[in-house]
Amino acid sequence: MSTAPYPSEHPTPSQLLADKSVLVTGAGMGIGRAIAKACAREGAKVLVADFNEAAGAETVAAIEAAGGEACFAAADVSDEDAVAAMVQQTIDRFGQLDLACNSAALSRGHGPIHRFEKAVFDQTLAMCLANTWLCMKHELEHMLERGSGAIVNISSNASLRGQAHNAAYASAKGGVNILTKSTAAEVAARGVRVNAVSPGTIRTPGVERHFEEHPAQKEMLLQSMPMARLGEPGEIAEAVVFLLSDRASYITGQVLSVDGGGAVR
């Protein structure tokens, strides 16, 4: 990555992330898995990070079965020592860290804000905001030394307008947005781009289970959405791949909403 003008005369590679190494957190399932697989499809060597070893191994196996290169790191990204070890494993395995997508998040609370316990609120901030900062802290240490890199953080449309009974998660993801913009402003002149993707309601295993238990909520949601359907994990992955690639060489500090128009309804 370079701060020099875009070399429009250069040919575009057939794979957007060819010869790059990428670290993807929360890559064991759902959106994170889709991102890891899409990065591998585009030629990247992928470090699959997740606290669920079985799920992470499945992602690695899927990438390898498709002809890609990947390895797994067991990591709780709310623990700084684990994050530092995860980044170092990427460098040890692939020689450097070119790109990162910080997808891991886990909300611990749902309900009226005045009923939240402080411990639950703190856990959500730790697992949805502080963990993103920890990942960027250690990813950037390596990228800034090299003078190049790109990071994409996964936010949520809950951060854009707020969300009743989900205030802790929405607040944490709102923090991710500002963290992304602030970091982008800080490191842009040093060759590193930082953006975020904000998914709408995506057809992940967790969302599917929720709608099986609450079918009326699914119908209400679909009626309120301009595109009248859920998003697919792969649709988030395509946006992430673009922002990580050199095709987004003049884009930094942005929060891209990928939500079928939900944010403008």
C-alpha positions, 0 to 999 in steps of 0.5 A: 500500500502506498500514499502515492497517486493511484497507478491507473496505468498498471494492470489490475491483478486477476485476484484482488488480494494476490500475494497478501496475508490477512488476519480475520478474527471471528472467522469460525462461522457466519460473517467472519467465515465468509470473509476468510473464504472470500479473502482466500478466493482472492489470493490471500493467505489467511490466518483464521482466528476464533475462540472456537477451535472446531469452528475455526478448523472447519473454516481452514478446511473449507479454504484448503479444499478450495485450493487456498492457504490458511492456518488457525489461531485459537484466540480470545481477542478480548485478552491482549496477550492472546491478541499479540500472540495471534498477530505474531503467529500471522507474521511467523507463518506468512512473513508479514501482516498485510491486511486485517479484518476485525470481525469478532464480537459478542454481545452479552446483554439484551433488554431495557437499559435501566435493567442492565447490570454493569458487569453485562454492559462492561462485558459487551464493551470489552467484546465488541469495542475494546477487543477491536482496539486491541486487535488494531493496536497490535496489527498497526504496530507491524503495519506502521513499521512496514509503511503499508496495510489495510484494516476493516472493522466490522460494525453494525447498523445498530450503531447508526440509529440506535436500537431499543433493548440493545443499547450496550451493543449499539453503543459499542459498535458506535464506538467502533465507528469512531475508533475506525475514523479516529485511527484512519486519521492518525495513520493515513499519512503512514500508508495504512487505511482503516475502514469499517463495514456496517452489516444490516440483518444477515442470514447467520446461524444465530439470526436464523435461530432467532427467527425460528423462535420469533417468526413474526419478527422476521416478517415484520423486518422483511416488510420494513426493508427496501430490498425485502430480504435478509443479507447473506454473509458473502455480501458482507465479505465482498465489501470487506474484500474491496476495502482491503484491496488496492481498488479502495486505495483512496478510501479510508475512515469510512463506515460502509453500510451493507444492509439492503437499504435498511439504514435509509428506510 
